Amino acid sequence: MFRKRETIEKMILAYLEQNPDAVDTAEGIARFWVQRQNVEITFVKVSRTLEKLVKKGRIKVFQSLDGTLYYKLKKDRPEREQTVH
């Protein structure tokens, strides 16, 4: 529990350092400051994982006309790469 509390403390302080004039309620801080940072951290981790999966040939990425990236299972992998390790 201590590590979680320490992480939340760091998130609150990091937000306030970036936004020194910010003021909010406990509910607002939980929803918008802490949750936002969790989403950003999760996004970075997911993006890195997707890049690794593309490099391994497990999934493929394509870009729409507006620049949005989409990912899907690469079904045409060679047989030797389809085994689960």
mmCIF file as gemmi writes it, N, C-alpha and C atoms, coordinates in Angstrom:
data_model
loop_
_atom_site.group_PDB
_atom_site.id
_atom_site.type_symbol
_atom_site.label_atom_id
_atom_site.label_alt_id
_atom_site.label_comp_id
_atom_site.label_asym_id
_atom_site.label_entity_id
_atom_site.label_seq_id
_atom_site.pdbx_PDB_ins_code
_atom_site.Cartn_x
_atom_site.Cartn_y
_atom_site.Cartn_z
_atom_site.occupancy
_atom_site.B_iso_or_equiv
_atom_site.pdbx_formal_charge
_atom_site.auth_seq_id
_atom_site.auth_asym_id
_atom_site.pdbx_PDB_model_num
ATOM 1 N N . MET Axp A 1 ? 0.826 -1.197 0 1 0 ? 1 A 1
ATOM 2 C CA . MET Axp A 1 ? 0 0 0 1 0 ? 1 A 1
ATOM 3 C C . MET Axp A 1 ? 0.863 1.251 0 1 0 ? 1 A 1
ATOM 4 N N . PHE Axp A 2 ? 2.005 1.2 0.676 1 0 ? 2 A 1
ATOM 5 C CA . PHE Axp A 2 ? 2.888 2.362 0.757 1 0 ? 2 A 1
ATOM 6 C C . PHE Axp A 2 ? 3.349 2.801 -0.626 1 0 ? 2 A 1
ATOM 7 N N . ARG Axp A 3 ? 3.725 1.843 -1.481 1 0 ? 3 A 1
ATOM 8 C CA . ARG Axp A 3 ? 4.213 2.185 -2.81 1 0 ? 3 A 1
ATOM 9 C C . ARG Axp A 3 ? 3.129 2.886 -3.617 1 0 ? 3 A 1
ATOM 10 N N . LYS Axp A 4 ? 1.899 2.436 -3.489 1 0 ? 4 A 1
ATOM 11 C CA . LYS Axp A 4 ? 0.785 3.055 -4.21 1 0 ? 4 A 1
ATOM 12 C C . LYS Axp A 4 ? 0.593 4.501 -3.754 1 0 ? 4 A 1
ATOM 13 N N . ARG Axp A 5 ? 0.627 4.719 -2.467 1 0 ? 5 A 1
ATOM 14 C CA . ARG Axp A 5 ? 0.466 6.057 -1.906 1 0 ? 5 A 1
ATOM 15 C C . ARG Axp A 5 ? 1.6 6.962 -2.391 1 0 ? 5 A 1
ATOM 16 N N . GLU Axp A 6 ? 2.81 6.418 -2.402 1 0 ? 6 A 1
ATOM 17 C CA . GLU Axp A 6 ? 3.972 7.182 -2.854 1 0 ? 6 A 1
ATOM 18 C C . GLU Axp A 6 ? 3.834 7.561 -4.334 1 0 ? 6 A 1
ATOM 19 N N . THR Axp A 7 ? 3.323 6.638 -5.139 1 0 ? 7 A 1
ATOM 20 C CA . THR Axp A 7 ? 3.109 6.897 -6.558 1 0 ? 7 A 1
ATOM 21 C C . THR Axp A 7 ? 2.071 7.988 -6.761 1 0 ? 7 A 1
ATOM 22 N N . ILE Axp A 8 ? 0.979 7.923 -6.042 1 0 ? 8 A 1
ATOM 23 C CA . ILE Axp A 8 ? -0.065 8.949 -6.156 1 0 ? 8 A 1
ATOM 24 C C . ILE Axp A 8 ? 0.486 10.296 -5.724 1 0 ? 8 A 1
ATOM 25 N N . GLU Axp A 9 ? 1.277 10.303 -4.659 1 0 ? 9 A 1
ATOM 26 C CA . GLU Axp A 9 ? 1.894 11.547 -4.202 1 0 ? 9 A 1
ATOM 27 C C . GLU Axp A 9 ? 2.762 12.147 -5.311 1 0 ? 9 A 1
ATOM 28 N N . LYS Axp A 10 ? 3.555 11.306 -5.952 1 0 ? 10 A 1
ATOM 29 C CA . LYS Axp A 10 ? 4.411 11.777 -7.044 1 0 ? 10 A 1
ATOM 30 C C . LYS Axp A 10 ? 3.578 12.319 -8.204 1 0 ? 10 A 1
ATOM 31 N N . MET Axp A 11 ? 2.464 11.661 -8.502 1 0 ? 11 A 1
ATOM 32 C CA . MET Axp A 11 ? 1.604 12.101 -9.595 1 0 ? 11 A 1
ATOM 33 C C . MET Axp A 11 ? 0.988 13.465 -9.292 1 0 ? 11 A 1
ATOM 34 N N . ILE Axp A 12 ? 0.525 13.649 -8.075 1 0 ? 12 A 1
ATOM 35 C CA . ILE Axp A 12 ? -0.075 14.931 -7.689 1 0 ? 12 A 1
ATOM 36 C C . ILE Axp A 12 ? 0.966 16.034 -7.768 1 0 ? 12 A 1
ATOM 37 N N . LEU Axp A 13 ? 2.138 15.778 -7.218 1 0 ? 13 A 1
ATOM 38 C CA . LEU Axp A 13 ? 3.191 16.793 -7.232 1 0 ? 13 A 1
ATOM 39 C C . LEU Axp A 13 ? 3.677 17.085 -8.652 1 0 ? 13 A 1
ATOM 40 N N . ALA Axp A 14 ? 3.776 16.057 -9.484 1 0 ? 14 A 1
ATOM 41 C CA . ALA Axp A 14 ? 4.188 16.256 -10.874 1 0 ? 14 A 1
ATOM 42 C C . ALA Axp A 14 ? 3.175 17.13 -11.611 1 0 ? 14 A 1
ATOM 43 N N . TYR Axp A 15 ? 1.885 16.86 -11.375 1 0 ? 15 A 1
ATOM 44 C CA . TYR Axp A 15 ? 0.847 17.666 -12.012 1 0 ? 15 A 1
ATOM 45 C C . TYR Axp A 15 ? 0.949 19.119 -11.566 1 0 ? 15 A 1
ATOM 46 N N . LEU Axp A 16 ? 1.132 19.325 -10.268 1 0 ? 16 A 1
ATOM 47 C CA . LEU Axp A 16 ? 1.217 20.689 -9.742 1 0 ? 16 A 1
ATOM 48 C C . LEU Axp A 16 ? 2.476 21.406 -10.222 1 0 ? 16 A 1
ATOM 49 N N . GLU Axp A 17 ? 3.545 20.68 -10.432 1 0 ? 17 A 1
ATOM 50 C CA . GLU Axp A 17 ? 4.753 21.304 -10.978 1 0 ? 17 A 1
ATOM 51 C C . GLU Axp A 17 ? 4.521 21.769 -12.408 1 0 ? 17 A 1
ATOM 52 N N . GLN Axp A 18 ? 3.76 20.99 -13.18 1 0 ? 18 A 1
ATOM 53 C CA . GLN Axp A 18 ? 3.456 21.357 -14.567 1 0 ? 18 A 1
ATOM 54 C C . GLN Axp A 18 ? 2.353 22.409 -14.64 1 0 ? 18 A 1
ATOM 55 N N . ASN Axp A 19 ? 1.505 22.456 -13.619 1 0 ? 19 A 1
ATOM 56 C CA . ASN Axp A 19 ? 0.358 23.373 -13.589 1 0 ? 19 A 1
ATOM 57 C C . ASN Axp A 19 ? 0.321 24.06 -12.228 1 0 ? 19 A 1
ATOM 58 N N . PRO Axp A 20 ? 1.253 24.969 -11.954 1 0 ? 20 A 1
ATOM 59 C CA . PRO Axp A 20 ? 1.387 25.546 -10.609 1 0 ? 20 A 1
ATOM 60 C C . PRO Axp A 20 ? 0.176 26.329 -10.117 1 0 ? 20 A 1
ATOM 61 N N . ASP Axp A 21 ? -0.708 26.743 -11.004 1 0 ? 21 A 1
ATOM 62 C CA . ASP Axp A 21 ? -1.894 27.496 -10.593 1 0 ? 21 A 1
ATOM 63 C C . ASP Axp A 21 ? -3.132 26.615 -10.459 1 0 ? 21 A 1
ATOM 64 N N . ALA Axp A 22 ? -2.967 25.314 -10.624 1 0 ? 22 A 1
ATOM 65 C CA . ALA Axp A 22 ? -4.11 24.396 -10.577 1 0 ? 22 A 1
ATOM 66 C C . ALA Axp A 22 ? -4.706 24.321 -9.176 1 0 ? 22 A 1
ATOM 67 N N . VAL Axp A 23 ? -6.039 24.235 -9.139 1 0 ? 23 A 1
ATOM 68 C CA . VAL Axp A 23 ? -6.798 24.093 -7.891 1 0 ? 23 A 1
ATOM 69 C C . VAL Axp A 23 ? -7.939 23.135 -8.195 1 0 ? 23 A 1
ATOM 70 N N . ASP Axp A 24 ? -8.188 22.175 -7.304 1 0 ? 24 A 1
ATOM 71 C CA . ASP Axp A 24 ? -9.287 21.249 -7.544 1 0 ? 24 A 1
ATOM 72 C C . ASP Axp A 24 ? -9.67 20.561 -6.245 1 0 ? 24 A 1
ATOM 73 N N . THR Axp A 25 ? -10.801 19.865 -6.258 1 0 ? 25 A 1
ATOM 74 C CA . THR Axp A 25 ? -11.254 19.069 -5.12 1 0 ? 25 A 1
ATOM 75 C C . THR Axp A 25 ? -10.532 17.725 -5.137 1 0 ? 25 A 1
ATOM 76 N N . ALA Axp A 26 ? -10.664 16.947 -4.08 1 0 ? 26 A 1
ATOM 77 C CA . ALA Axp A 26 ? -10.07 15.61 -4.036 1 0 ? 26 A 1
ATOM 78 C C . ALA Axp A 26 ? -10.615 14.757 -5.174 1 0 ? 26 A 1
ATOM 79 N N . GLU Axp A 27 ? -11.926 14.851 -5.427 1 0 ? 27 A 1
ATOM 80 C CA . GLU Axp A 27 ? -12.535 14.09 -6.517 1 0 ? 27 A 1
ATOM 81 C C . GLU Axp A 27 ? -11.961 14.526 -7.864 1 0 ? 27 A 1
ATOM 82 N N . GLY Axp A 28 ? -11.844 15.818 -8.069 1 0 ? 28 A 1
ATOM 83 C CA . GLY Axp A 28 ? -11.285 16.329 -9.318 1 0 ? 28 A 1
ATOM 84 C C . GLY Axp A 28 ? -9.835 15.912 -9.504 1 0 ? 28 A 1
ATOM 85 N N . ILE Axp A 29 ? -9.068 15.953 -8.427 1 0 ? 29 A 1
ATOM 86 C CA . ILE Axp A 29 ? -7.664 15.54 -8.496 1 0 ? 29 A 1
ATOM 87 C C . ILE Axp A 29 ? -7.567 14.063 -8.872 1 0 ? 29 A 1
ATOM 88 N N . ALA Axp A 30 ? -8.399 13.237 -8.256 1 0 ? 30 A 1
ATOM 89 C CA . ALA Axp A 30 ? -8.395 11.81 -8.569 1 0 ? 30 A 1
ATOM 90 C C . ALA Axp A 30 ? -8.791 11.568 -10.024 1 0 ? 30 A 1
ATOM 91 N N . ARG Axp A 31 ? -9.846 12.226 -10.467 1 0 ? 31 A 1
ATOM 92 C CA . ARG Axp A 31 ? -10.358 12.003 -11.819 1 0 ? 31 A 1
ATOM 93 C C . ARG Axp A 31 ? -9.471 12.587 -12.897 1 0 ? 31 A 1
ATOM 94 N N . PHE Axp A 32 ? -9.058 13.824 -12.71 1 0 ? 32 A 1
ATOM 95 C CA . PHE Axp A 32 ? -8.427 14.534 -13.811 1 0 ? 32 A 1
ATOM 96 C C . PHE Axp A 32 ? -6.911 14.602 -13.72 1 0 ? 32 A 1
ATOM 97 N N . TRP Axp A 33 ? -6.354 14.671 -12.546 1 0 ? 33 A 1
ATOM 98 C CA . TRP Axp A 33 ? -4.906 14.765 -12.434 1 0 ? 33 A 1
ATOM 99 C C . TRP Axp A 33 ? -4.281 13.378 -12.436 1 0 ? 33 A 1
ATOM 100 N N . VAL Axp A 34 ? -4.694 12.548 -11.485 1 0 ? 34 A 1
ATOM 101 C CA . VAL Axp A 34 ? -4.083 11.23 -11.321 1 0 ? 34 A 1
ATOM 102 C C . VAL Axp A 34 ? -4.507 10.29 -12.452 1 0 ? 34 A 1
ATOM 103 N N . GLN Axp A 35 ? -5.79 10.238 -12.729 1 0 ? 35 A 1
ATOM 104 C CA . GLN Axp A 35 ? -6.277 9.329 -13.772 1 0 ? 35 A 1
ATOM 105 C C . GLN Axp A 35 ? -5.673 9.698 -15.125 1 0 ? 35 A 1
ATOM 106 N N . ARG Axp A 36 ? -5.551 10.976 -15.418 1 0 ? 36 A 1
ATOM 107 C CA . ARG Axp A 36 ? -4.962 11.425 -16.681 1 0 ? 36 A 1
ATOM 108 C C . ARG Axp A 36 ? -3.526 10.923 -16.815 1 0 ? 36 A 1
ATOM 109 N N . GLN Axp A 37 ? -2.765 11.017 -15.743 1 0 ? 37 A 1
ATOM 110 C CA . GLN Axp A 37 ? -1.385 10.544 -15.787 1 0 ? 37 A 1
ATOM 111 C C . GLN Axp A 37 ? -1.319 9.028 -15.95 1 0 ? 37 A 1
ATOM 112 N N . ASN Axp A 38 ? -2.25 8.306 -15.327 1 0 ? 38 A 1
ATOM 113 C CA . ASN Axp A 38 ? -2.307 6.851 -15.506 1 0 ? 38 A 1
ATOM 114 C C . ASN Axp A 38 ? -2.585 6.498 -16.959 1 0 ? 38 A 1
ATOM 115 N N . VAL Axp A 39 ? -3.486 7.233 -17.593 1 0 ? 39 A 1
ATOM 116 C CA . VAL Axp A 39 ? -3.806 6.998 -18.999 1 0 ? 39 A 1
ATOM 117 C C . VAL Axp A 39 ? -2.582 7.273 -19.864 1 0 ? 39 A 1
ATOM 118 N N . GLU Axp A 40 ? -1.865 8.357 -19.576 1 0 ? 40 A 1
ATOM 119 C CA . GLU Axp A 40 ? -0.669 8.681 -20.347 1 0 ? 40 A 1
ATOM 120 C C . GLU Axp A 40 ? 0.394 7.601 -20.194 1 0 ? 40 A 1
ATOM 121 N N . ILE Axp A 41 ? 0.597 7.113 -18.979 1 0 ? 41 A 1
ATOM 122 C CA . ILE Axp A 41 ? 1.572 6.056 -18.725 1 0 ? 41 A 1
ATOM 123 C C . ILE Axp A 41 ? 1.158 4.787 -19.455 1 0 ? 41 A 1
ATOM 124 N N . THR Axp A 42 ? -0.117 4.429 -19.37 1 0 ? 42 A 1
ATOM 125 C CA . THR Axp A 42 ? -0.628 3.237 -20.044 1 0 ? 42 A 1
ATOM 126 C C . THR Axp A 42 ? -0.476 3.371 -21.552 1 0 ? 42 A 1
ATOM 127 N N . PHE Axp A 43 ? -0.766 4.548 -22.1 1 0 ? 43 A 1
ATOM 128 C CA . PHE Axp A 43 ? -0.64 4.781 -23.541 1 0 ? 43 A 1
ATOM 129 C C . PHE Axp A 43 ? 0.797 4.548 -24 1 0 ? 43 A 1
ATOM 130 N N . VAL Axp A 44 ? 1.753 5.068 -23.263 1 0 ? 44 A 1
ATOM 131 C CA . VAL Axp A 44 ? 3.164 4.891 -23.618 1 0 ? 44 A 1
ATOM 132 C C . VAL Axp A 44 ? 3.529 3.407 -23.602 1 0 ? 44 A 1
ATOM 133 N N . LYS Axp A 45 ? 3.109 2.69 -22.562 1 0 ? 45 A 1
ATOM 134 C CA . LYS Axp A 45 ? 3.414 1.26 -22.461 1 0 ? 45 A 1
ATOM 135 C C . LYS Axp A 45 ? 2.763 0.471 -23.601 1 0 ? 45 A 1
ATOM 136 N N . VAL Axp A 46 ? 1.513 0.787 -23.918 1 0 ? 46 A 1
ATOM 137 C CA . VAL Axp A 46 ? 0.813 0.091 -25.001 1 0 ? 46 A 1
ATOM 138 C C . VAL Axp A 46 ? 1.487 0.395 -26.339 1 0 ? 46 A 1
ATOM 139 N N . SER Axp A 47 ? 1.854 1.646 -26.568 1 0 ? 47 A 1
ATOM 140 C CA . SER Axp A 47 ? 2.519 2.019 -27.822 1 0 ? 47 A 1
ATOM 141 C C . SER Axp A 47 ? 3.829 1.264 -28.005 1 0 ? 47 A 1
ATOM 142 N N . ARG Axp A 48 ? 4.623 1.174 -26.948 1 0 ? 48 A 1
ATOM 143 C CA . ARG Axp A 48 ? 5.892 0.437 -27.022 1 0 ? 48 A 1
ATOM 144 C C . ARG Axp A 48 ? 5.666 -1.042 -27.294 1 0 ? 48 A 1
ATOM 145 N N . THR Axp A 49 ? 4.654 -1.604 -26.654 1 0 ? 49 A 1
ATOM 146 C CA . THR Axp A 49 ? 4.342 -3.021 -26.859 1 0 ? 49 A 1
ATOM 147 C C . THR Axp A 49 ? 3.879 -3.26 -28.29 1 0 ? 49 A 1
ATOM 148 N N . LEU Axp A 50 ? 3.053 -2.365 -28.819 1 0 ? 50 A 1
ATOM 149 C CA . LEU Axp A 50 ? 2.6 -2.506 -30.207 1 0 ? 50 A 1
ATOM 150 C C . LEU Axp A 50 ? 3.778 -2.447 -31.172 1 0 ? 50 A 1
ATOM 151 N N . GLU Axp A 51 ? 4.718 -1.533 -30.937 1 0 ? 51 A 1
ATOM 152 C CA . GLU Axp A 51 ? 5.906 -1.437 -31.786 1 0 ? 51 A 1
ATOM 153 C C . GLU Axp A 51 ? 6.687 -2.748 -31.78 1 0 ? 51 A 1
ATOM 154 N N . LYS Axp A 52 ? 6.837 -3.351 -30.6 1 0 ? 52 A 1
ATOM 155 C CA . LYS Axp A 52 ? 7.556 -4.619 -30.482 1 0 ? 52 A 1
ATOM 156 C C . LYS Axp A 52 ? 6.836 -5.726 -31.248 1 0 ? 52 A 1
ATOM 157 N N . LEU Axp A 53 ? 5.502 -5.77 -31.12 1 0 ? 53 A 1
ATOM 158 C CA . LEU Axp A 53 ? 4.735 -6.805 -31.808 1 0 ? 53 A 1
ATOM 159 C C . LEU Axp A 53 ? 4.802 -6.646 -33.324 1 0 ? 53 A 1
ATOM 160 N N . VAL Axp A 54 ? 4.839 -5.404 -33.797 1 0 ? 54 A 1
ATOM 161 C CA . VAL Axp A 54 ? 4.988 -5.16 -35.237 1 0 ? 54 A 1
ATOM 162 C C . VAL Axp A 54 ? 6.364 -5.648 -35.686 1 0 ? 54 A 1
ATOM 163 N N . LYS Axp A 55 ? 7.415 -5.32 -34.94 1 0 ? 55 A 1
ATOM 164 C CA . LYS Axp A 55 ? 8.774 -5.746 -35.292 1 0 ? 55 A 1
ATOM 165 C C . LYS Axp A 55 ? 8.912 -7.265 -35.291 1 0 ? 55 A 1
ATOM 166 N N . LYS Axp A 56 ? 8.202 -7.93 -34.382 1 0 ? 56 A 1
ATOM 167 C CA . LYS Axp A 56 ? 8.242 -9.397 -34.309 1 0 ? 56 A 1
ATOM 168 C C . LYS Axp A 56 ? 7.41 -10.04 -35.417 1 0 ? 56 A 1
ATOM 169 N N . GLY Axp A 57 ? 6.611 -9.245 -36.112 1 0 ? 57 A 1
ATOM 170 C CA . GLY Axp A 57 ? 5.769 -9.785 -37.168 1 0 ? 57 A 1
ATOM 171 C C . GLY Axp A 57 ? 4.486 -10.414 -36.68 1 0 ? 57 A 1
ATOM 172 N N . ARG Axp A 58 ? 4.108 -10.158 -35.446 1 0 ? 58 A 1
ATOM 173 C CA . ARG Axp A 58 ? 2.889 -10.744 -34.879 1 0 ? 58 A 1
ATOM 174 C C . ARG Axp A 58 ? 1.646 -9.956 -35.271 1 0 ? 58 A 1
ATOM 175 N N . ILE Axp A 59 ? 1.78 -8.647 -35.376 1 0 ? 59 A 1
ATOM 176 C CA . ILE Axp A 59 ? 0.663 -7.796 -35.797 1 0 ? 59 A 1
ATOM 177 C C . ILE Axp A 59 ? 1.168 -6.871 -36.895 1 0 ? 59 A 1
ATOM 178 N N . LYS Axp A 60 ? 0.232 -6.276 -37.617 1 0 ? 60 A 1
ATOM 179 C CA . LYS Axp A 60 ? 0.631 -5.295 -38.618 1 0 ? 60 A 1
ATOM 180 C C . LYS Axp A 60 ? -0.087 -3.986 -38.35 1 0 ? 60 A 1
ATOM 181 N N . VAL Axp A 61 ? 0.508 -2.932 -38.829 1 0 ? 61 A 1
ATOM 182 C CA . VAL Axp A 61 ? -0.009 -1.589 -38.612 1 0 ? 61 A 1
ATOM 183 C C . VAL Axp A 61 ? -0.299 -0.967 -39.966 1 0 ? 61 A 1
ATOM 184 N N . PHE Axp A 62 ? -1.374 -0.207 -40.035 1 0 ? 62 A 1
ATOM 185 C CA . PHE Axp A 62 ? -1.657 0.556 -41.24 1 0 ? 62 A 1
ATOM 186 C C . PHE Axp A 62 ? -2.185 1.918 -40.837 1 0 ? 62 A 1
ATOM 187 N N . GLN Axp A 63 ? -2.044 2.851 -41.753 1 0 ? 63 A 1
ATOM 188 C CA . GLN Axp A 63 ? -2.397 4.239 -41.46 1 0 ? 63 A 1
ATOM 189 C C . GLN Axp A 63 ? -3.562 4.67 -42.329 1 0 ? 63 A 1
ATOM 190 N N . SER Axp A 64 ? -4.538 5.327 -41.703 1 0 ? 64 A 1
ATOM 191 C CA . SER Axp A 64 ? -5.696 5.829 -42.447 1 0 ? 64 A 1
ATOM 192 C C . SER Axp A 64 ? -5.315 7.143 -43.129 1 0 ? 64 A 1
ATOM 193 N N . LEU Axp A 65 ? -6.182 7.643 -43.945 1 0 ? 65 A 1
ATOM 194 C CA . LEU Axp A 65 ? -5.922 8.895 -44.655 1 0 ? 65 A 1
ATOM 195 C C . LEU Axp A 65 ? -5.721 10.071 -43.703 1 0 ? 65 A 1
ATOM 196 N N . ASP Axp A 66 ? -6.344 10.013 -42.524 1 0 ? 66 A 1
ATOM 197 C CA . ASP Axp A 66 ? -6.182 11.119 -41.569 1 0 ? 66 A 1
ATOM 198 C C . ASP Axp A 66 ? -4.952 10.946 -40.673 1 0 ? 66 A 1
ATOM 199 N N . GLY Axp A 67 ? -4.167 9.888 -40.901 1 0 ? 67 A 1
ATOM 200 C CA . GLY Axp A 67 ? -2.942 9.677 -40.15 1 0 ? 67 A 1
ATOM 201 C C . GLY Axp A 67 ? -3.075 8.769 -38.938 1 0 ? 67 A 1
ATOM 202 N N . THR Axp A 68 ? -4.285 8.328 -38.619 1 0 ? 68 A 1
ATOM 203 C CA . THR Axp A 68 ? -4.507 7.453 -37.478 1 0 ? 68 A 1
ATOM 204 C C . THR Axp A 68 ? -3.915 6.074 -37.762 1 0 ? 68 A 1
ATOM 205 N N . LEU Axp A 69 ? -3.196 5.53 -36.779 1 0 ? 69 A 1
ATOM 206 C CA . LEU Axp A 69 ? -2.624 4.197 -36.916 1 0 ? 69 A 1
ATOM 207 C C . LEU Axp A 69 ? -3.585 3.151 -36.374 1 0 ? 69 A 1
ATOM 208 N N . TYR Axp A 70 ? -3.731 2.057 -37.106 1 0 ? 70 A 1
ATOM 209 C CA . TYR Axp A 70 ? -4.57 0.934 -36.704 1 0 ? 70 A 1
ATOM 210 C C . TYR Axp A 70 ? -3.714 -0.321 -36.694 1 0 ? 70 A 1
ATOM 211 N N . TYR Axp A 71 ? -4.012 -1.231 -35.776 1 0 ? 71 A 1
ATOM 212 C CA . TYR Axp A 71 ? -3.245 -2.459 -35.623 1 0 ? 71 A 1
ATOM 213 C C . TYR Axp A 71 ? -4.18 -3.652 -35.74 1 0 ? 71 A 1
ATOM 214 N N . LYS Axp A 72 ? -3.665 -4.73 -36.329 1 0 ? 72 A 1
ATOM 215 C CA . LYS Axp A 72 ? -4.451 -5.957 -36.422 1 0 ? 72 A 1
ATOM 216 C C . LYS Axp A 72 ? -3.522 -7.149 -36.468 1 0 ? 72 A 1
ATOM 217 N N . LEU Axp A 73 ? -4.062 -8.313 -36.189 1 0 ? 73 A 1
ATOM 218 C CA . LEU Axp A 73 ? -3.306 -9.546 -36.208 1 0 ? 73 A 1
ATOM 219 C C . LEU Axp A 73 ? -2.765 -9.797 -37.607 1 0 ? 73 A 1
ATOM 220 N N . LYS Axp A 74 ? -1.514 -10.176 -37.676 1 0 ? 74 A 1
ATOM 221 C CA . LYS Axp A 74 ? -0.909 -10.521 -38.955 1 0 ? 74 A 1
ATOM 222 C C . LYS Axp A 74 ? -1.158 -12.001 -39.18 1 0 ? 74 A 1
ATOM 223 N N . LYS Axp A 75 ? -2.055 -12.335 -40.072 1 0 ? 75 A 1
ATOM 224 C CA . LYS Axp A 75 ? -2.481 -13.721 -40.287 1 0 ? 75 A 1
ATOM 225 C C . LYS Axp A 75 ? -1.568 -14.474 -41.239 1 0 ? 75 A 1
ATOM 226 N N . ASP Axp A 76 ? -0.782 -13.772 -42.015 1 0 ? 76 A 1
ATOM 227 C CA . ASP Axp A 76 ? 0.045 -14.414 -43.033 1 0 ? 76 A 1
ATOM 228 C C . ASP Axp A 76 ? 1.484 -14.636 -42.575 1 0 ? 76 A 1
ATOM 229 N N . ARG Axp A 77 ? 1.667 -14.945 -41.279 1 0 ? 77 A 1
ATOM 230 C CA . ARG Axp A 77 ? 3.004 -15.223 -40.753 1 0 ? 77 A 1
ATOM 231 C C . ARG Axp A 77 ? 3.45 -16.612 -41.189 1 0 ? 77 A 1
ATOM 232 N N . PRO Axp A 78 ? 4.743 -16.799 -41.374 1 0 ? 78 A 1
ATOM 233 C CA . PRO Axp A 78 ? 5.237 -18.146 -41.671 1 0 ? 78 A 1
ATOM 234 C C . PRO Axp A 78 ? 4.878 -19.117 -40.554 1 0 ? 78 A 1
ATOM 235 N N . GLU Axp A 79 ? 4.7 -20.383 -40.872 1 0 ? 79 A 1
ATOM 236 C CA . GLU Axp A 79 ? 4.27 -21.404 -39.911 1 0 ? 79 A 1
ATOM 237 C C . GLU Axp A 79 ? 5.172 -21.461 -38.683 1 0 ? 79 A 1
ATOM 238 N N . ARG Axp A 80 ? 6.495 -21.356 -38.85 1 0 ? 80 A 1
ATOM 239 C CA . ARG Axp A 80 ? 7.413 -21.475 -37.718 1 0 ? 80 A 1
ATOM 240 C C . ARG Axp A 80 ? 7.234 -20.346 -36.714 1 0 ? 80 A 1
ATOM 241 N N . GLU Axp A 81 ? 6.714 -19.188 -37.115 1 0 ? 81 A 1
ATOM 242 C CA . GLU Axp A 81 ? 6.521 -18.055 -36.202 1 0 ? 81 A 1
ATOM 243 C C . GLU Axp A 81 ? 5.191 -18.112 -35.48 1 0 ? 81 A 1
ATOM 244 N N . GLN Axp A 82 ? 4.312 -19.023 -35.87 1 0 ? 82 A 1
ATOM 245 C CA . GLN Axp A 82 ? 2.99 -19.077 -35.281 1 0 ? 82 A 1
ATOM 246 C C . GLN Axp A 82 ? 2.951 -19.831 -33.968 1 0 ? 82 A 1
ATOM 247 N N . THR Axp A 83 ? 4.016 -20.509 -33.606 1 0 ? 83 A 1
ATOM 248 C CA . THR Axp A 83 ? 4.017 -21.238 -32.348 1 0 ? 83 A 1
ATOM 249 C C . THR Axp A 83 ? 4.138 -20.269 -31.173 1 0 ? 83 A 1
ATOM 250 N N . VAL Axp A 84 ? 3.469 -20.59 -30.105 1 0 ? 84 A 1
ATOM 251 C CA . VAL Axp A 84 ? 3.491 -19.744 -28.9 1 0 ? 84 A 1
ATOM 252 C C . VAL Axp A 84 ? 4.63 -20.205 -28.02 1 0 ? 84 A 1
ATOM 253 N N . HIS Axp A 85 ? 5.441 -19.269 -27.565 1 0 ? 85 A 1
ATOM 254 C CA . HIS Axp A 85 ? 6.599 -19.586 -26.712 1 0 ? 85 A 1
ATOM 255 C C . HIS Axp A 85 ? 6.301 -19.314 -25.282 1 0 ? 85 A 1
